[in-house]
Amino acid sequence: MNIVEAPEFKDLVTFVPNKREPIHNWFYYKEGFSRGLVDYFINAFSIKRGSIVYDPFCGVGTTMLSCKQHGIDSKGIDVSPLACFVSYVKTRNYEIEKLEARVREALKWKFERPKELPREKWLTRAFSKYALEDIIFYKNKIKEIESPERDFLLLGLMSAAMDCSYVYKDGAFVKIFKRSVPPLGKIFKYRIRKMLRDIKSMQTKEWLSCNAEVMLGDAREFKLEENSIDFVITSPPYLNKIEYTNIYRTEFALFFDLPETKLRSYICDRTDVPIEDAYFADMRKVLENLWYACKTGARLAIVIGGGCFPDHVVLPDVQLADIAAEIGFKLERILVARKSWCTRARTIKVGQIRESILILEK
């Protein structure tokens, strides 16, 4: 296999650079990759307008939003209603005058104490009573507005609420850390003003000339039209890393009246087979669906991370490359972006894992 050390991608395979990017930074999603990574492959693959780029694990829409900024059509699916909501809000077209009017209206809302507050124990621990009162007041006001302006304001409130919470996301865990937090109303108003500035500056002719289609779906089962996709830029959940849905339990509890998805980080939710076997069986289904959807000559960039277990490590990039080859894809190369040590009990080294980018062609 053509395995190439590529440390220049070390930061690009993380979400961190998106903190500085307008619209991309509307919602922090630790599990995502950067706009810079998508921009790199748009250039490297010579992706032009008229092409369709697909992300079967779209998360909060980095691939689609980056394509939108280049005037390129895209499609994305995700199993998480939260992720799909964020992607939709970030990539849709807005009537700026209507949006400005709604933001001005929201900035003038006068607080009224809600009659009822959430009783869920987690939420009463995650927020002060005053923050919860503010959140529910704004949420109820936003519910009275029609979409898409409603969704725009709701995302602003969701992001502001997490800034005013006691929630601390530490890798695979969500913890409560009591601290001094800013007033919710002040942060919410700042956030929606900033979001409005972002969308006004980014919604160019290129932006408006293309489509970004966001769909709720499971990449193992979801099939696009045969031979309809020109390029794929994506990152599946990493093997045995974390329970993604647990990390966002606060957002789900506050803003979504939906059951939590049971999709785990290793994709499969079965417990009757070893995790590794389940993961690669599911990834085979994903790759088969990609083979069906991709045109001949389509190129794919897939970011994948290693599996860390108490007694061994797994390097999924090589195994996924083998599976892809069995299906019919040609492996161009594996770019090794970063390496790290898998440890147990914090200090005992089990082995070295890596984050890599598989470059495939149909």
Kinemage of the C-alpha trace (Angstrom):
@kinemage 1
@onewidth
@group {chain A} dominant
@subgroup {mainchain}
@vectorlist {calphas} color= white
{ca met a 1} P 0.000 0.000 0.000
{ca asn a 2} L 1.074 3.546 -0.698
{ca ile a 3} L 1.149 4.928 2.864
{ca val a 4} L 2.513 8.476 3.042
{ca glu a 5} L 3.413 10.545 6.106
{ca ala a 6} L 1.467 13.811 5.760
{ca pro a 7} L 1.861 15.923 8.913
{ca glu a 8} L 0.619 18.989 7.024
{ca phe a 9} L -2.891 17.579 7.578
{ca lys a 10} L -2.409 17.267 11.361
{ca asp a 11} L -4.631 20.233 12.237
{ca leu a 12} L -6.868 20.040 9.169
{ca val a 13} L -8.386 16.707 10.261
{ca thr a 14} L -9.657 18.422 13.438
{ca phe a 15} L -12.468 20.934 13.930
{ca val a 16} L -10.202 23.420 15.749
{ca pro a 17} L -9.419 25.680 12.726
{ca asn a 18} L -13.177 26.180 12.245
{ca lys a 19} L -13.297 28.233 15.441
{ca arg a 20} L -11.994 31.129 13.352
{ca glu a 21} L -14.269 30.552 10.346
{ca pro a 22} L -17.552 32.481 9.937
{ca ile a 23} L -20.649 30.241 9.869
{ca his a 24} L -18.508 27.152 10.479
{ca asn a 25} L -18.095 28.347 14.076
{ca trp a 26} L -21.811 28.740 14.769
{ca phe a 27} L -21.736 25.397 16.591
{ca tyr a 28} L -18.618 23.696 17.930
{ca tyr a 29} L -18.475 20.032 16.917
{ca lys a 30} L -15.333 18.419 18.236
{ca glu a 31} L -15.752 15.303 16.084
{ca gly a 32} L -15.646 17.206 12.790
{ca phe a 33} L -12.825 18.220 10.458
{ca ser a 34} L -11.920 21.654 9.115
{ca arg a 35} L -13.005 23.824 6.223
{ca gly a 36} L -9.343 23.851 5.193
{ca leu a 37} L -9.418 20.095 4.598
{ca val a 38} L -12.403 20.401 2.263
{ca asp a 39} L -10.833 23.362 0.465
{ca tyr a 40} L -7.669 21.308 -0.036
{ca phe a 41} L -9.522 18.442 -1.720
{ca ile a 42} L -11.699 20.773 -3.782
{ca asn a 43} L -8.435 22.017 -5.275
{ca ala a 44} L -6.603 18.662 -5.323
{ca phe a 45} L -9.519 16.880 -7.026
{ca ser a 46} L -10.183 19.875 -9.331
{ca ile a 47} L -13.828 19.966 -8.237
{ca lys a 48} L -15.753 22.454 -10.365
{ca arg a 49} L -19.251 23.859 -10.458
{ca gly a 50} L -21.686 21.334 -11.867
{ca ser a 51} L -20.175 18.519 -9.794
{ca ile a 52} L -21.908 16.966 -6.787
{ca val a 53} L -19.949 16.318 -3.587
{ca tyr a 54} L -21.370 13.825 -1.083
{ca asp a 55} L -20.776 13.393 2.653
{ca pro a 56} L -22.542 10.322 4.129
{ca phe a 57} L -21.476 11.347 7.665
{ca cys a 58} L -22.082 15.064 7.299
{ca gly a 59} L -22.057 16.023 11.000
{ca val a 60} L -22.569 19.789 11.254
{ca gly a 61} L -22.058 20.312 7.544
{ca thr a 62} L -18.403 21.263 7.062
{ca thr a 63} L -18.179 19.576 3.649
{ca met a 64} L -21.448 21.048 2.404
{ca leu a 65} L -20.810 24.531 3.790
{ca ser a 66} L -17.331 24.627 2.244
{ca cys a 67} L -18.759 23.512 -1.095
{ca lys a 68} L -21.473 26.154 -0.801
{ca gln a 69} L -18.784 28.802 -0.388
{ca his a 70} L -17.274 27.618 -3.703
{ca gly a 71} L -20.619 27.465 -5.532
{ca ile a 72} L -20.531 23.636 -5.703
{ca asp a 73} L -23.592 21.416 -5.214
{ca ser a 74} L -23.487 18.945 -2.341
{ca lys a 75} L -25.504 16.328 -0.508
{ca gly a 76} L -25.095 15.062 3.040
{ca ile a 77} L -26.773 12.681 5.437
{ca asp a 78} L -26.396 12.051 9.134
{ca val a 79} L -28.151 9.804 11.630
{ca ser a 80} L -28.302 12.589 14.230
{ca pro a 81} L -31.261 15.020 14.104
{ca leu a 82} L -29.089 17.540 15.953
{ca ala a 83} L -26.321 17.373 13.338
{ca cys a 84} L -28.816 17.615 10.467
{ca phe a 85} L -30.473 20.637 12.080
{ca val a 86} L -27.150 22.470 12.440
{ca ser a 87} L -26.120 21.568 8.870
{ca tyr a 88} L -29.433 22.776 7.490
{ca val a 89} L -29.294 26.133 9.289
{ca lys a 90} L -25.694 26.751 8.214
{ca thr a 91} L -26.144 25.903 4.524
{ca arg a 92} L -29.584 27.199 3.549
{ca asn a 93} L -30.333 30.413 1.616
{ca tyr a 94} L -31.892 33.266 3.575
{ca glu a 95} L -33.972 36.290 2.609
{ca ile a 96} L -31.696 38.806 4.305
{ca glu a 97} L -34.368 41.476 4.849
{ca lys a 98} L -36.662 38.999 6.611
{ca leu a 99} L -33.789 37.675 8.689
{ca glu a 100} L -32.701 41.172 9.695
{ca ala a 101} L -36.258 41.987 10.761
{ca arg a 102} L -36.491 38.874 12.930
{ca val a 103} L -33.126 39.558 14.561
{ca arg a 104} L -34.158 43.149 15.339
{ca glu a 105} L -37.377 41.817 16.836
{ca ala a 106} L -35.518 39.272 18.980
{ca leu a 107} L -33.145 41.939 20.283
{ca lys a 108} L -36.161 43.851 21.669
{ca trp a 109} L -37.842 40.955 23.469
{ca lys a 110} L -38.573 41.810 27.127
{ca phe a 111} L -38.010 38.960 29.554
{ca glu a 112} L -41.031 37.313 31.168
{ca arg a 113} L -40.544 34.520 33.686
{ca pro a 114} L -41.747 31.184 32.211
{ca lys a 115} L -44.539 29.389 34.020
{ca glu a 116} L -42.714 26.076 33.788
{ca leu a 117} L -39.098 24.968 33.718
{ca pro a 118} L -37.655 21.596 32.692
{ca arg a 119} L -37.607 19.113 35.558
{ca glu a 120} L -35.075 16.738 34.096
{ca lys a 121} L -32.349 16.295 36.694
{ca trp a 122} L -29.522 16.657 34.188
{ca leu a 123} L -30.753 20.071 33.038
{ca thr a 124} L -31.220 21.395 36.555
{ca arg a 125} L -27.594 20.468 37.213
{ca ala a 126} L -26.319 21.763 33.863
{ca phe a 127} L -27.760 25.287 34.245
{ca ser a 128} L -28.504 27.792 36.958
{ca lys a 129} L -32.188 28.523 37.542
{ca tyr a 130} L -31.719 31.975 36.008
{ca ala a 131} L -30.086 30.608 32.865
{ca leu a 132} L -32.846 28.015 32.447
{ca glu a 133} L -35.493 30.707 32.814
{ca asp a 134} L -33.828 32.776 30.109
{ca ile a 135} L -33.408 29.784 27.790
{ca ile a 136} L -37.046 28.714 28.077
{ca phe a 137} L -38.270 32.308 27.641
{ca tyr a 138} L -36.297 32.747 24.405
{ca lys a 139} L -37.135 29.250 23.199
{ca asn a 140} L -40.881 29.903 23.629
{ca lys a 141} L -40.602 33.225 21.781
{ca ile a 142} L -38.664 31.613 18.934
{ca lys a 143} L -41.294 28.873 18.583
{ca glu a 144} L -43.805 31.538 17.544
{ca ile a 145} L -41.722 32.403 14.454
{ca glu a 146} L -41.949 30.631 11.103
{ca ser a 147} L -38.947 28.797 9.631
{ca pro a 148} L -36.271 29.468 8.383
{ca glu a 149} L -35.793 32.489 10.653
{ca arg a 150} L -36.992 30.394 13.582
{ca asp a 151} L -34.273 27.783 13.029
{ca phe a 152} L -31.618 30.479 12.638
{ca leu a 153} L -32.529 32.013 16.018
{ca leu a 154} L -32.858 28.598 17.644
{ca leu a 155} L -29.319 27.635 16.647
{ca gly a 156} L -28.088 30.938 18.065
{ca leu a 157} L -29.895 30.178 21.323
{ca met a 158} L -28.534 26.638 21.451
{ca ser a 159} L -24.976 27.835 21.022
{ca ala a 160} L -25.441 30.646 23.579
{ca ala a 161} L -27.035 28.241 26.072
{ca met a 162} L -23.979 25.997 26.060
{ca asp a 163} L -21.733 29.014 26.706
{ca cys a 164} L -23.858 29.777 29.766
{ca ser a 165} L -23.994 26.223 31.109
{ca tyr a 166} L -22.000 24.288 33.685
{ca val a 167} L -21.395 21.552 31.110
{ca tyr a 168} L -17.806 20.566 30.383
{ca lys a 169} L -17.137 18.177 27.499
{ca asp a 170} L -14.014 16.180 28.264
{ca gly a 171} L -13.281 13.703 25.483
{ca ala a 172} L -15.762 10.856 25.884
{ca phe a 173} L -17.364 12.335 28.999
{ca val a 174} L -19.734 15.160 29.852
{ca lys a 175} L -19.147 16.647 33.283
{ca ile a 176} L -20.756 19.334 35.410
{ca phe a 177} L -18.373 22.069 36.510
{ca lys a 178} L -19.923 24.899 38.544
{ca arg a 179} L -18.437 28.216 37.514
{ca ser a 180} L -19.300 31.838 36.933
{ca val a 181} L -21.212 32.123 33.649
{ca pro a 182} L -22.264 35.180 31.612
{ca pro a 183} L -25.938 36.233 31.361
{ca leu a 184} L -27.760 34.191 28.744
{ca gly a 185} L -29.599 37.151 27.225
{ca lys a 186} L -26.394 39.064 26.582
{ca ile a 187} L -24.661 36.080 24.935
{ca phe a 188} L -27.737 35.212 22.837
{ca lys a 189} L -28.014 38.753 21.478
{ca tyr a 190} L -24.295 38.883 20.700
{ca arg a 191} L -24.507 35.511 18.947
{ca ile a 192} L -27.424 36.302 16.645
{ca arg a 193} L -25.884 39.649 15.675
{ca lys a 194} L -22.670 37.882 14.714
{ca met a 195} L -24.535 35.159 12.817
{ca leu a 196} L -26.414 37.799 10.859
{ca arg a 197} L -23.159 39.545 9.914
{ca asp a 198} L -21.678 36.220 8.850
{ca ile a 199} L -24.531 35.240 6.582
{ca lys a 200} L -24.751 38.708 5.009
{ca ser a 201} L -21.063 38.596 4.107
{ca met a 202} L -21.039 34.976 2.910
{ca gln a 203} L -24.298 34.746 0.945
{ca thr a 204} L -22.728 35.697 -2.381
{ca lys a 205} L -23.844 34.912 -5.950
{ca glu a 206} L -21.717 31.748 -5.787
{ca trp a 207} L -23.470 30.732 -2.576
{ca leu a 208} L -26.945 31.306 -3.991
{ca ser a 209} L -26.148 29.530 -7.268
{ca cys a 210} L -25.777 26.054 -5.754
{ca asn a 211} L -27.681 23.581 -3.607
{ca ala a 212} L -26.780 21.872 -0.329
{ca glu a 213} L -29.190 19.038 0.441
{ca val a 214} L -29.250 17.786 4.047
{ca met a 215} L -30.977 14.470 4.795
{ca leu a 216} L -31.565 12.467 7.957
{ca gly a 217} L -30.408 8.928 7.291
{ca asp a 218} L -28.166 5.991 8.117
{ca ala a 219} L -25.161 5.618 5.806
{ca arg a 220} L -25.378 1.824 6.125
{ca glu a 221} L -28.830 1.743 4.529
{ca phe a 222} L -29.255 5.039 2.696
{ca lys a 223} L -28.897 4.833 -1.086
{ca leu a 224} L -28.572 7.759 -3.435
{ca glu a 225} L -29.362 7.495 -7.128
{ca glu a 226} L -26.953 5.194 -8.964
{ca asn a 227} L -23.957 6.893 -10.629
{ca ser a 228} L -24.991 10.340 -9.351
{ca ile a 229} L -22.001 11.426 -7.248
{ca asp a 230} L -18.768 12.950 -8.549
{ca phe a 231} L -16.766 13.257 -5.303
{ca val a 232} L -16.921 12.208 -1.648
{ca ile a 233} L -15.327 14.054 1.283
{ca thr a 234} L -16.264 12.497 4.612
{ca ser a 235} L -15.220 11.083 7.969
{ca pro a 236} L -17.003 8.073 9.500
{ca pro a 237} L -17.208 7.682 13.277
{ca tyr a 238} L -13.921 6.424 14.680
{ca leu a 239} L -13.617 2.874 15.964
{ca asn a 240} L -14.475 2.505 19.676
{ca lys a 241} L -13.742 6.147 20.387
{ca ile a 242} L -16.696 7.723 22.182
{ca glu a 243} L -20.477 7.663 22.433
{ca tyr a 244} L -21.235 10.714 20.318
{ca thr a 245} L -24.862 11.080 21.377
{ca asn a 246} L -23.909 11.270 25.057
{ca ile a 247} L -21.664 14.265 24.372
{ca tyr a 248} L -24.636 16.253 23.082
{ca arg a 249} L -27.210 15.082 25.625
{ca thr a 250} L -27.734 18.646 26.903
{ca glu a 251} L -28.639 20.018 23.478
{ca phe a 252} L -30.956 17.066 22.847
{ca ala a 253} L -32.708 17.431 26.182
{ca leu a 254} L -33.289 21.172 25.765
{ca phe a 255} L -34.083 21.578 22.094
{ca phe a 256} L -35.186 18.269 20.546
{ca asp a 257} L -38.299 16.315 21.459
{ca leu a 258} L -36.841 13.251 19.795
{ca pro a 259} L -35.501 9.910 21.014
{ca glu a 260} L -31.728 9.694 21.133
{ca thr a 261} L -30.163 7.752 18.319
{ca lys a 262} L -28.448 4.599 19.502
{ca leu a 263} L -25.782 4.867 16.839
{ca arg a 264} L -22.448 4.534 18.611
{ca ser a 265} L -19.035 5.737 17.596
{ca tyr a 266} L -18.184 2.378 16.102
{ca ile a 267} L -21.390 2.629 14.033
{ca cys a 268} L -22.914 -0.710 14.964
{ca asp a 269} L -25.231 -0.936 17.971
{ca arg a 270} L -25.060 -4.734 18.182
{ca thr a 271} L -23.543 -6.364 21.248
{ca asp a 272} L -23.506 -9.987 20.078
{ca val a 273} L -20.366 -9.616 17.951
{ca pro a 274} L -16.925 -8.115 18.635
{ca ile a 275} L -16.846 -4.352 18.159
{ca glu a 276} L -14.194 -4.538 15.449
{ca asp a 277} L -16.125 -7.100 13.404
{ca ala a 278} L -19.315 -5.057 13.698
{ca tyr a 279} L -17.519 -1.856 12.698
{ca phe a 280} L -15.935 -3.288 9.554
{ca ala a 281} L -19.137 -5.108 8.564
{ca asp a 282} L -20.991 -1.824 8.753
{ca met a 283} L -18.273 0.075 6.926
{ca arg a 284} L -18.474 -2.488 4.135
{ca lys a 285} L -22.164 -1.591 3.757
{ca val a 286} L -21.258 2.107 3.639
{ca leu a 287} L -18.577 1.562 0.999
{ca glu a 288} L -20.914 -0.601 -1.080
{ca asn a 289} L -23.485 2.207 -1.032
{ca leu a 290} L -20.787 4.663 -2.070
{ca trp a 291} L -19.766 2.401 -4.936
{ca tyr a 292} L -23.394 2.333 -6.099
{ca ala a 293} L -23.784 6.129 -5.881
{ca cys a 294} L -20.428 7.190 -7.349
{ca lys a 295} L -19.789 7.721 -11.033
{ca thr a 296} L -16.890 5.995 -12.759
{ca gly a 297} L -13.832 8.142 -12.071
{ca ala a 298} L -15.254 9.564 -8.839
{ca arg a 299} L -12.635 10.340 -6.197
{ca leu a 300} L -13.074 9.958 -2.468
{ca ala a 301} L -11.282 11.377 0.587
{ca ile a 302} L -12.179 9.532 3.801
{ca val a 303} L -10.759 10.613 7.166
{ca ile a 304} L -10.494 7.705 9.583
{ca gly a 305} L -9.028 7.205 13.051
{ca gly a 306} L -7.452 4.268 14.862
{ca gly a 307} L -9.156 2.066 17.431
{ca cys a 308} L -7.840 2.047 20.988
{ca phe a 309} L -8.641 -0.949 23.193
{ca pro a 310} L -7.308 -1.944 26.638
{ca asp a 311} L -5.098 -4.706 25.234
{ca his a 312} L -4.518 -3.809 21.579
{ca val a 313} L -4.890 -1.202 18.850
{ca val a 314} L -6.542 -1.403 15.443
{ca leu a 315} L -5.508 0.565 12.338
{ca pro a 316} L -8.767 0.823 10.370
{ca asp a 317} L -7.233 2.696 7.451
{ca val a 318} L -5.487 -0.405 6.103
{ca gln a 319} L -8.482 -2.694 6.680
{ca leu a 320} L -10.891 -0.212 5.101
{ca ala a 321} L -8.561 0.138 2.125
{ca asp a 322} L -8.681 -3.664 1.712
{ca ile a 323} L -12.475 -3.693 1.916
{ca ala a 324} L -12.697 -0.841 -0.602
{ca ala a 325} L -10.422 -2.757 -2.987
{ca glu a 326} L -12.620 -5.872 -2.670
{ca ile a 327} L -15.645 -3.765 -3.636
{ca gly a 328} L -13.818 -2.345 -6.654
{ca phe a 329} L -12.298 0.959 -5.573
{ca lys a 330} L -8.697 1.770 -6.406
{ca leu a 331} L -6.592 2.982 -3.474
{ca glu a 332} L -4.434 5.909 -4.554
{ca arg a 333} L -2.743 6.384 -1.199
{ca ile a 334} L -3.191 6.631 2.559
{ca leu a 335} L -2.124 9.976 4.018
{ca val a 336} L -1.110 9.662 7.680
{ca ala a 337} L -2.087 12.984 9.251
{ca arg a 338} L -1.227 12.398 12.903
{ca lys a 339} L -0.099 9.710 15.313
{ca ser a 340} L -0.785 9.263 19.023
{ca trp a 341} L -0.383 6.667 21.726
{ca cys a 342} L -3.218 4.465 22.897
{ca thr a 343} L -2.942 4.120 26.674
{ca arg a 344} L -4.771 2.444 29.524
{ca ala a 345} L -4.787 3.617 33.112
{ca arg a 346} L -3.530 6.939 31.686
{ca thr a 347} L 0.155 5.916 31.532
{ca ile a 348} L 0.454 2.362 30.194
{ca lys a 349} L 1.109 2.404 26.454
{ca val a 350} L -0.849 -0.180 24.482
{ca gly a 351} L 0.269 0.852 20.992
{ca gln a 352} L 0.355 3.663 18.472
{ca ile a 353} L -2.739 4.714 16.549
{ca arg a 354} L -3.133 7.230 13.750
{ca glu a 355} L -5.580 9.436 11.921
{ca ser a 356} L -5.382 8.966 8.187
{ca ile a 357} L -7.040 10.024 4.949
{ca leu a 358} L -7.879 7.323 2.421
{ca ile a 359} L -7.802 8.543 -1.175
{ca leu a 360} L -9.899 6.246 -3.368
{ca glu a 361} L -11.086 6.252 -6.951
{ca lys a 362} L -13.908 4.365 -8.603
